[in-house]
Amino acid sequence: MLPHSGGRDGRSAPAPRPGGRVGRRVEPLRPRPIVLALLATLLLLAALGRPAGAQANSPAQPAAPAPPEPESQGGTASSEQPPPIETPDQGDQSGERAPQPFERFLPRLDVFFPEGELDLRINRLIHNVFFEGQVKYNFVSGDITAFLRYRYYGFRRTTQLAVFDQINFGQIQKLTTVFDRTRGVLVFMQWPHSYHYRTFALAEVDRISTNRQRLLAANNRTNSFLRIGYQVGSSGDERSSAIVGETRAHTPAIFTAVREIGPSQAGFTGALTYGFKLGVGDFDYVKIEMEGLKRFDLTASSFVVGRLHFGSFAVKELAQPGAAVPEMLYAIPLGEFFNLGGLDNLKGVSRRLIGTEEAHNTWELFFPWFLGQQRDFLHLEWQNWYWILYAGVGTLGFGGRTFTDFRSYVPDTGLGFESSVRLGKYRFFLAGILARPLKGGAKRLVARLSVKSFR
């Protein structure tokens, strides 16, 4: 029997309102000021960067080395490097014109279908300080999350300060004022001991508010937690990096290859999260999450990527014993529950499945159609194309017997592709898959597509 299936993103649909009314009238939320404030900040960051020709009259200097790569922080730094510091005459040496100021400030854009999610990031590196603004928007449901980050690259440690505001609305089938809102601040630190070995620490305080009838017990409560993490091996996998870092800001990817896992590389990531009631905290839990991955090369251009993920709550406090709805049973913030489906997990399973115990294993076989070519089609230049055979299996539940109950495991399989294309001077990664679960109530075919910009 599958675990509880609630509303979108693991949230249950709002309970019926007696007499069609709620005790008090709730004003609809207007997140526009958040977006306006973020855009104003991004424009300020753009103004701080000097134009490319500002030093045209000064003698050329050797290019300064870029700060160490921010290897992992929950998808916000592991997948992209800060723009390199260039000399004014770099464009002339390569035979191309030097980039204009606006071109050096191009955003990173990711779009996902059918989820309708858009992830936009704009950043600027000024000496050893990295400024970034990020907006995640779902143009189907109206969910929106805004982030502002300040990151400093030290010799032995990278330190990041971030603030965010996240608003999730009710079901998309009808107009509603039902919402969940989380506002928070965090401090994230990373110690790169070597290229293959990193440790992390994160402290975060979230303020949670909601007007969902079933979740009013969690209204106006604070989730304070500490997280320590360890990572060894490849640092190019965003999903693994999200375990130890800023999980909420993570940008998913359908397949592992886009996460820059090199030949025969492997990696392991583990994190321990402790939610405590000291001070302003209202929750008490201990969360364990681990993931390992390995790439097996079959030929010079074909390979298999395997991933194994495990998550469990070692300590969880009962909130309402005997509650019929699982998210009311335990005193755990909704955002901390595990998901079985979605882009990062089982591709053919819905993200509405949530639980406190989770494990899944996926395998992706990549074999090329063409590589390193220039094929023109639909006004695009297609450079590489991989076909991908996918298979996965996983389980999710709320008790210790979840992992030993083999009847609860759900297998799924699918066929997909991944390609790099160029449009003018811009390059994009396209990925898509058709997948379906082989067990469970909803054995329907699921189509997913992602478009990622490359800078």
C-alpha positions, 0 to 999 in steps of 0.5 A: 500500500502506497503512503499518503498522497496529498495535494501538490508537493506533498500538501493535502487539499484543504479540509471542507469548511463547515458551513462554507466559512472559516472563523475569520476572513483571510486576505489573499497574499500579494507576492509582487513586492517580493519580486520588485524588491529582488529586481531592484537589488539585481539592478543594483548589483549590475550597476556595481560591475564596471564595463568591460572597457573601463580599463582600456587605457591601462596596460594589460595585466595577467588574468587574475585567478577566480576564487575556488569553485563553490562546490556544493550548497544545495544547487546554488553553487555546485552547478555554476562557477562565478564568471571568470575575471577577464582582461580587456584584450581577451576578446582581441586575442581570440579574434572575437569582440570583447563581451559587452557589459550586459552580456557579462551579466546574462542570467541563468535560466531553467524551465521545466514541463509539465511542472511549469517551473521557472528558475532564474538566477542573476549573479555578480562576482566583485573581488572575493564576494559573490552576490546572487539573486534567484527567483523560482516561479511556477507559472501554473500554480503561482508558487514563488520563492525569492532568494538573495545571497552574499557569499565570501570566498576565504582561503580555507572557508566559503561563507554564505549568508542568504534570506528567502521568502517562499509562498505556496498556494492551494490546488491549481484547479480553482481560485483559492486564497489557501497558502503556505508561507516560509520566510527564513535566514541561513548561514552556510559554510563550506570547508574544501579540504581537498578536491575530493573531500569537503565538509559543511555546516548550515544554520537556518531559522524559518518562520512558517505560516499557513491558513490551511485548516488541517495545518493550523497547528503549525501556523506561526511556528518556527523551524530552527535547525543545524545541519552538518554534512560530508561529501567525498568524490565528485562535486558536480552533482547538484542533487547530492550537493542539495542534501548538505546545503540549501535544499530549498534553492536546489534546481532539479535535473532529469538525468545525471549526465548534465550534472558533470559526472566524469568518466568512472567518477563516484561520490558519496554525500551524507547529512545530519539535520537537528531541529531543536526547540531551544530559543525560538524553535518549535520542532524537535526532530533528527533527520538523516539523509545519504546518497551515493552515485557511480558512473560505469563506462561501457565504451568510449561514449556509452556509460551507466550512472547508478544512484542510491538514496536513503532518508529517515527521521531518527527522532520525530515527535508525535503531534496528534496521535491517531490523526488520519492525515500523516502530516498532522501525525508528526511535528515535522515541517512539511518542507522536511518530509521526503518525496519519492517522485519528481525530476530528481527521484523516480521519474514516473511517480508523482511528487504528491507521495510524502513520508518520513522514511524513503529509499530509491535506486535509479539507473541511467544508460546513456548511448549516443546518437551523434556527438560533436556535430553541427546539425541544423534543424528548426533553426537550431544547431544540434551538437550532441544527442544521447538516448537514455534508458532509465529504470528505478525502484523505491519505497516511501512510508511513515514507519520503521518497517517501510524498508523491509516491506517489499510489497511497498516498493514501486518500480518504474521505467522510461526512455529519454534523451539529452541534447546540447543545442546552440541558438546564435551565441547561446547554448542550451541543454534539452532533456526529456523522458517518457516514464511510467510506474509498473506498480500502483494505482496510477500506471499512466505515462508521464512526460517531462521536459527541461530546458537549461541555459549554459553560460 
